[in-house]
Amino acid sequence: MDPDIQANVPLIEVLLYGVLNPATIIVAFMLGQRVDEKNKLIIAAFAGAVAGVAVLYIATFLRVWDAPTLGRAIAGVFIVSLAAGFIYAGAGYLMRRKTD
């Protein structure tokens, strides 16, 4: 019995799905605005990455566009989303309103 040969996942697509995922951007930015200490930015980034991966998982499950091939690279997308989410959360933190 031969193993199934799976198509290669282009790394540029993994990078783009991780960085430009709207769920990651929105969740990380909005939570970054609510952060009261810089140490909590990683939590906002993590929540954004989880939201982005969840959206990608749903797209994979529903077979939307070419997401089924990216279902294999979900861990890579999560890592890229975590790094990008940290940047988005930092931007939200810097743009928050001061309510002192």
C-alpha positions in Angstrom: 0.0 0.0 0.0 1.6 3.3 -1.2 1.3 6.4 0.9 -0.9 9.2 -0.6 1.2 11.9 -2.3 0.0 15.3 -1.2 0.5 18.5 -3.1 3.1 20.9 -1.8 1.9 24.0 -0.1 3.5 27.2 -1.4 5.2 29.0 1.5 4.2 32.4 0.1 0.5 31.4 0.5 1.1 30.3 4.1 2.8 33.7 4.7 -0.1 35.6 3.1 -2.8 33.6 4.8 -1.1 34.3 8.1 -0.4 38.0 7.7 -3.5 39.1 5.8 -6.2 37.0 7.5 -9.0 39.5 8.4 -9.9 37.6 11.6 -6.3 37.9 12.9 -6.2 41.6 12.1 -9.5 42.5 13.6 -9.2 40.4 16.8 -5.6 41.2 17.6 -6.1 45.0 16.9 -9.3 45.2 19.0 -7.8 43.3 21.9 -4.6 45.3 21.6 -6.7 48.5 22.2 -8.0 47.0 25.5 -4.6 45.9 26.8 -3.5 47.9 29.9 0.0 46.5 30.1 2.5 45.8 27.3 3.1 42.3 28.7 -0.5 41.3 27.7 0.1 42.0 24.0 1.1 38.4 23.5 -2.3 37.3 24.8 -4.0 39.5 22.2 -1.7 38.2 19.5 -2.5 34.6 20.5 -6.3 35.3 20.4 -5.9 36.8 17.0 -3.9 33.9 15.7 -6.5 31.4 17.1 -9.3 33.4 15.4 -7.4 33.4 12.1 -6.8 29.7 12.2 -10.4 29.0 13.1 -11.5 31.0 10.0 -9.1 29.1 7.9 -10.3 25.8 9.4 -13.9 26.7 8.6 -12.9 27.6 5.0 -11.0 24.3 4.7 -14.1 22.4 6.0 -16.4 24.2 3.6 -13.9 23.8 0.7 -13.8 27.5 -0.1 -11.3 28.7 -2.7 -7.9 26.8 -2.4 -8.1 26.5 1.4 -8.1 22.6 1.3 -4.5 22.6 0.3 -3.7 25.0 3.1 -5.3 22.7 5.7 -2.1 20.8 5.8 -0.1 23.9 6.7 -2.3 25.1 9.5 0.6 25.0 12.1 2.7 27.3 9.8 -0.2 29.6 9.4 -0.7 29.8 13.1 2.9 30.7 13.7 2.9 33.4 11.1 -0.5 34.7 12.4 1.0 34.8 15.9 3.9 37.0 14.8 1.6 39.2 12.7 -1.0 39.3 15.5 1.7 40.7 17.8 2.3 43.5 15.4 -1.4 44.2 15.0 -2.0 44.1 18.8 0.9 46.5 19.2 -0.6 48.9 16.7 -3.9 48.7 18.5 -2.1 49.4 21.8 -0.4 52.4 20.4 -3.7 53.8 18.9 -5.9 53.3 21.9 -7.6 56.2 23.6 -6.1 57.4 26.9 -8.9 57.3 29.5 -6.8 58.5 32.5 
